[in-house]
Amino acid sequence: MSSLRTTLLLVTFVLAIVAALPMQALAEEPTFLISLDDPMAAFLESRAYAAKMGATAEFRKMEWVAVDAVNNKLYLSMTEINKTMSDGKGDINLPENHCGIVYQADLDADYNISALKPLIVGGPFNPDAQENQCALDNISNPDGLFVDPQGNLWIGEDTVYHVNNFLWKWDGNKLHRFAAMPIMAETTGVLVTPNGDLIFSVQHPSSLSTYPYNRAAVVVINGFNTAQDFADLPVPTGDAMLTLTVAAGEPQVLARVGGAIPNDARGMVWGQVNNVAGQRQLVCNHPDGNVFIPINAAGTEGYLYTNYECRPGTVGKMYIRKADNRWEVLEGEQVDFTSVHGTWNNCGTSMTPWGTVLSGEEYEPLATVADWKANVKDMTAYLGAQANPYDYGWNVEIGPDKMGDFIESQVTKRYTLGRFSHEMAIVMPDRKTVYHGDDGTGVVLFKSVAETPGDLSVATLYAAKITQNADESLSIEWIELGKASDDEIYDAIRSVTLPE
């Protein structure tokens, strides 16, 4: 087992380095397909335009955002603190922390935040350790975040510094280890329903993990409510490292990549992406963010949406119902995105206050003159025609057709929320303020404010200018970048000249 584990760790480490290569990291003076003086540059090249306007483009591996609406807190995970956050240049110069930090911010009456303060600091980090370089009793590379109905913060890991990625609960004072993923799998898409049911994804486990976790899966924990206390899960050893282990309840697989989708009108499998011509292009083993939209007052049935993080991307939808302490999947589909030129790297997600899904397109394809065509080759194959890089890198609003005219989910790209590496976005209780995670190296903290509550079709985009304080908190000044409508931005995309 030791030899197998070491081999898998080395493979994991190499894959993580490749995956972490920032597609959005720019050359010193890139030439984009549009000018940064273009009236829509704030939306088409949001990060570069923000830097031009004086925003701080130094964040490193910014991940999920979560809100505690009862206590008016915002949480933001930073999976690592290094490189542009610790290079001695610019606005941010923090000590390196390879194990990451979860930040906390206070929301004022207008749902504005003015500072990020370290809440949970990962580590210590031991570079000489053969494995588990980050301390096992603490977070390592925090990624997905979710606040449950009791105000506890659930934290998923995306790390190579723990042999098994963990799922933690932070009760405001202490971390509690709830789950351990099979080796090489990330903890993604942590979600707690209003009734306290815990759902998450087991992303890209090793094929050498034990069935059913030799493929990625979306699971729910039966017989456990997040309002309940539990004894911390011991760190798994031996064969337990090759499966999903939990501190309480029993995991139930709701969807396993490659498994048939019940009562699907197109006869597809979970994770399948068909191209525009209707042919299978890939099956994605990377389920990520989850959103549950209940349709009854009891919260015992509704739609569960799951992001799949590939290129092209996709989102799975399943209709689920709870009875006798188990969930049944009645029907489902992989959402059809052909109406919006396809989707890309669907990563984190959240539910809007009006009951739709915001699905983030992570790692926007660089629209630089030198290599724009190569950067969208997967989408060109999907479309059967040359893809436009400006069609990807947005948030996509998704939901069941409320009018009942169609059985498929309805999709709308929300161009007003800016184009960058959308780890995820979340709408505040005021129904108009949106905070974003921008994943990568040398990236920006963004927020958006919609003109009309409950309608994201017209919004103003802002970027943060950071001042670092002596206590390593980060003060925020918001810089307004621009205001536009979805229609205006879409027309600008269609008017871009794509060189040969």
N, C-alpha and C positions, 0 to 999 in steps of 0.2 A: 504493500500500500504506500510505503514511504517513497519508493521509486516512481510509482504512478503519480502520486501527488506532486512530486517535484517536477516531473515532466509537464503535467497539466498546468502547474504554476508558471513555468517558463513560457508555455504557449500562451497562457492568459496574459502574461506581462507583455509579450510581443504584440498580441492583438490589441491590448489596451493602448500601447504606444501608437500603433497605426490608427486606431479609432480616434485617439485624442489629437491627431494632427489637425490643426485648425484650418479647415477649408476656407474660413473667412479671414485668415491672417493675410494681410495685404502687403505687397511690396511697398517700398518707401513712397513712390509717387505713381500709383497705378493709373492707367488710362481706362476709364469706364466707357461703356457704350453710350452713356449720357454724361453731360457735363454736370458738375456739382452746382453750377449756376442755373440749371434747369428749374422751372417753377415747381416740379414734382420731385426734385432730388431728395427732399426730406423724407419722402416715402419710398422711393425706389432704391436709394443708396443711404438708408437711414444712419448707419454707423459712421460712414465716412463724412456725411453731411454734419452729423452731430459733433464730430471731432473738429471739423472746420469752424463750427459755431462756438467752440470753446468747451464742449463737454469733455468729461474724463473718459478716455477710451483705454482703460488699464485693467479692468476686471478680468479675472482668470477663473474659468470654469464655473460660471454662474448657472445655477440649476433652477429648482422649483421655487414657487412663491405660494404661501398659504396664509389664510386670514383667520383670526379668532375674532369674530364679529361681536361676541359678548364682551370681551375684555379690550377690544379695539387695539389688537396687536397684529402686526404683519411679520411673517417669517420668510427668510430668504436663505437658501443653502448655497454655499460656495464649496465645491467639492475639493478644491486645492487652493492654497495661497502660495503662489510662487510666480516666477517669470515676471510678467508685467506688473504684478502687485508687490514685488519685493526686489526690484532691480535698481533701486536707488534713484530712479528718474520719475519725473512728473508729479502728480498729486498724491499717489498712493505708494507708500514704502513700508510695508509690514514685514515682520519676521516670517520666514518661510514656514509653512505648515502643510506638509504633504498629506496630512490626515483630514484637513478641511475644517470648516466652521459653519455653524448655523447662526445667522444674524437675526436680531429682533428689532423692530421699529414700532414706535407709537403712532397710531392713526389719530389725527385731530378731527374736529367736527366736520371738516370738508374732505375727509379721507386722504389727506396729504400726509406724507412722511418727510421729516427733516433730518433724520440721522439713522444710521445703522449701527447697532451695538452688538458686539460678540455675546452670544447667549450660551452656546455649547461649543467648546473648543476641542477639536479632536487631538489625539495623541496621548502620550508622547510617541515620537517616531524613532524607531531603532533601525538605522540603515544596515547594521551588521547582522540582524536576525535573518535566519535562513527562510523563515516564513512568518506571517503575522507581524510585519514591521510596525504596524500601528497597534497600540494597546488593545487587548481584547475586551476590556471593560469599558470601552469608549467608542464613539463613532469613528468610522474611517470612510472618507470620501462620501459625505451625505449627498443624496440626490433627490428622490421624491419626498414630498412633505404633504401631510394632511392633518387638519385639526378635527378631532372627533367631537360629538355633541357635548362631552364633558369638559372640553377645553384641553385635552391631552394632545400633544404633538407627536405624530407618527413619522418616523424617519427611515427611509430605505437607503441602502448602500449600493454604490457602484464603485468597487474598489479592487485593486490587486494586492492591497496591503493587509487584507484578511483572507485566509484560504477560502472560507465560506462567507459570502455576503450576508449581513444580518438585517433584520427589521426590528427597530427599537420603538419603545414608547417613552416619551419624556413627559413626566407628570407635573412639571413645573419646578421640581427639586432634584429629581434623580432619573437616570436612564434605566430602562428595563428591557432586556433582550427577549423578544417574543418569538422570533423565527430565524432559522438559518436556511439559506438556499442550498441546493446541490452545488457541488464544486463547479466553478466557472460561470455560474448564473448570477445575473444582477437581480436585485429586488426593485421592481418597477411598479408604477401605477397604484400605489397604496391608496385605498379608498375606504371610508367608513360610511355606511348608509345612515340615514336619520334614525334608524332603529338600533344601530350599534353593530351591524354585521360587518366583518372585516373581509375585504377583497383586495387582492394584489396579483401581479403578474410575476411569473418565474421566467426571466428572459434569457435566451440563448444558453441553456445548460449544456454541458459536455454531453456528447453522444454516449460516453461511457458512464453516465449517471444511470441509476436504476429506473425502470419503468414505473410510472408514466412520465418521469421527469427527465428522460433522455431526449425529449423535445420540449419546447417552450409551452407554457400553459397559463391559463387564467384560473385562479383558485378562489374559493370562498371558505372561511373557517366556520364550520357548523358546531353548535354546542358551546359557543363562546360569544360573549357580548363585551364590547370595549369598555362598558361601565364596570366590568368585573376586574378584580385584582387577580394576579397570577404570579406564580413563582418563576423567577428568571430562568430561561432556557439555558442549560449547560452548553458549553462549546462542544459541538459534535466531534466525535472521533470515529475511526474505523469506517465501517460501511455506512454509518449515519451521515458521513460527509457526502455521500453520493445520492442523497434524497432530500426532500423537504422535511424539516423537523420543526415542530411548533411547541410552545409552552403550554397551550390549553386548546381544547376543542379538537376537531378532526378536519383536515383539508378535504375539500371536494373539488375536483377538476370540473370547471364549467366549459372550458374550451381548450383543446389541445391542438397545436399547430399540425395541420395535415388531416385532422379528423373531419368527417363529413358534417356540414352545417345542417341541422334539422330543418326540414320543410323549406329549404332555400329554393326560390323560384328558378335560380340559375344552376343549381346543383354543384355548388363550389365547396371547397374545404376551407377551414379556418386558416387565415393568413394568405390566401390566394389572391394574386393580382392578375387580372386579365388586361391585355392591351386594348386599344380602341377598337381593333378588329375582332375582339371577343376571344382571342387566343390566350392561353395561360402564359404569362411572362415569368412569374416566379411564385414561390411560396415562402413567406417571410417568417423567420424564426425569432422575431424580435418584438413580441407584444410589449407595449409600454403603458402609457396612461390609461386609466379607466374612469368612466363616469356612469353613475346609475341615475336614471330618470324615473322615479316612481310614478305610476299612473293611478294608484288607488290611495285612499286616505291611510290605510294601514301600513303602507310602504312595503307590502309583501309581493308585489309584482310590478314589472316595468321593463324598461329598456336598459341594457348594459352595453355601453360603447367602449371599445378597446382600440387604441392606436397600435399600428404596426410600423416599426421604424426601419423601412427599407426605401430603396429608390427603384421604381416608383413605390410610394407608400400606399397604405390603405387603412381603413378603420372597420373593425368588425362590429356588427350590431346583433345582439341576441335579446329575445323576449324571454324573461325569466319569471318564475313564480315560486314562492316559498310555501311549503306545506310539510307538516310533520318534521320540522327542524332540518329539512333539506330543500335545495333549490332544484327546480326542473327547468331545462332549456326547451322551450316550446318551438321556437323557430328562430331564424337568423339570416344574415346576409353579410357579405363584404360590400361596403358602401361603394357605389358607382360614382367616380369623380370625373368622368369624361366631359361633363358639362363645364368644368373649370380647368380643362387642359391637364387633368391629373393632379395628384398631390405627391408630396415628397417628404421622406423622413419624418413621418408623423410621430412626434415624441411625447411630450407632456400634454396634459389636457385638464380642463376644469369645466364645471357646469355654471352657466350664467344664472343670475337670479330669476330669469324668465324661463328657465327650463330647457336650454339648448346646450350644445357642447361646443367648446372652443378647443380646436385641435391645432397644435403648433407644428409648423414645418421647420425642422432644425437644420442648421448648417446650410444657409442659402447658397446656391451656386454663384460663384463669382462671375459678375458680368463685365469682365475685363476684356479689352479688345484682343489681347494676345491668346486667350484660351477659353473664351466663353463657350465655344461650340463643344469642346471636349468635356466641359463641366456639366453639360446637360445631355450627354450621349444616351444615358439610360431613359430619359424622358423622350428623346427623339425616337428611340426604339418603341416606346410605349405609344406614341402618337402616330408613328408611321410617317412622320413629317418632321421638319426641323423644329426643335423646341426653342422657346424664348426663355432665357434665364430669369427674366423679370416676372415670369408666371409663378415662380416658386420662392419660398422664404416668407410666407404669410401665416396668419391665423385663419383657420377655416371654421365657420359656424355650421353646425350640423344638427339636425333633429328630425324626428318622425314628421311626416306630412300631416299637419294638424287639420287640414281641410279634407283629408281622406281621398283626394283625387288620385294619388299614386301610392303604391305599396312600398316604394323605395324611400330611403331617407333623402331629405332635401339639403343641399350644400350651397354655401355662399362664402367666397373668400373675402375676408375683411381687410381690404387694402389700407384702410384708414389707420390700422394698428401698426403700420410700418413693416419694412422688409429687413429682417436680420435673422440671426440664428435663434428662432423661437423655441426655446426649451418648453415654455408654456406661458400662458397668460391667465390672469384671474380678475374677474370683475368684482368690485367692492359692493357692499350693500346699498350704496347710493344709486346703483344701476348705471353708472356712467364712467367712474374712474377705474382704470385698468392698469395693473402692474405686470411687468414682463420679466422673465428670465432670458438672458441672452448668453448662450453657451459658447465657450471658446476662449481664446487668448487675446487680450487687448480689446475687450468688448465694453459695452455701454449699458448702464442702468436706464431703462426707458419707462415712461408711463404715458397713458393716453387718457383723454377726457372727452367723452362723447357729447355732442351738442344736445341730444335729447335722451333722457333716461330710458333705458330699455331698447335703444336703437343705436347700433355701432356703425351705421352707414355714413355718418359725418362725425369727425372727431379731430381733436388737436393733439399732436404728438409732442412730447417733452423728453429731454435728456438731462441726466444729472451731472452737475459739476461738483466734484468732491473736494472737501478739505479734511485732511486727516488730523485727528486730535491726539493729545498726549496719552489718553487712555486707549488708543487704537480704535476708537469709534470713528465713524465717517460721517461728517456733516454734509448735507445735500442742499444745493441750490439748483432749482429747476430752470432749464433754458427752453423756451418755446421754439420749436423747430418749424411748425407749419400746421395749417388746417386745410382739410380737403374732404371730398366725398369719395365713396367707393367708385362711383361712375367716372369722376374726373381722373382718378388714378388709373383705372382700367383703360380709359381712352389713351392715357399717356403711355401705358405699356404697349398698346396696339400700334402706337405711332413711332416706336423705337425702330430705327433702321438697323437691321442685322447684317453686318458685312459678310461677304463671301469668304 
